[in-house]
Amino acid sequence: MTYRRWFVVGVAFAVIGALVAAFAIFYGSFSPRGYVEDRYTRAAAQDIGGDAIAYTSNRSPSQVAQDVTAAWQPADQYVDGSGVYLRYDDDSVVILPIATGSVILLERLRTAYPRYHSTVGNHWGWGRGVTVRGGGPGSGK
């Protein structure tokens, strides 16, 4: 009888664990993209094609960037008068000023880099969390 009781307790814990994991996956913010999606207002009218998904905030670009980078440290970032450009492993978060605050554009790095190259070209490193000088053979050590 004790084996049966332990089996029931084990199954109950497994079901609870599965429910917690499912909730975390569907409702958690496990990436910069998820963080922005959870905290800012969707603005589909400001999307750039199907590549850059727009969100808005009534806060300035520097304030939004401070929030995002406090939660998710970017691999690289560039700031100038036009906005704040954050590069992550696979995504970019571009925060631009608008009259009422900021527009936050989420975009995959493969389309964001060509779009913003004229602004961030020599400032964003390339690769997964490393700068341009990655340390391989002939990398200018």
Number of C-alpha atoms within 10 A of each C-alpha: 6 7 8 9 10 11 12 12 12 12 12 12 12 12 12 12 12 12 12 11 13 12 11 12 11 9 11 13 16 12 13 22 21 13 16 22 17 13 14 16 15 18 15 13 10 15 18 13 9 7 15 20 22 24 22 24 21 16 15 19 24 16 15 23 22 13 14 19 14 10 13 15 15 19 18 19 20 16 17 9 7 11 20 19 26 24 28 22 15 13 20 26 27 25 28 20 20 14 8 11 17 22 29 31 24 25 23 18 18 12 13 20 19 12 11 12 12 9 17 20 13 11 15 20 18 20 15 12 16 14 14 13 13 15 11 8 7 7 9 8 8
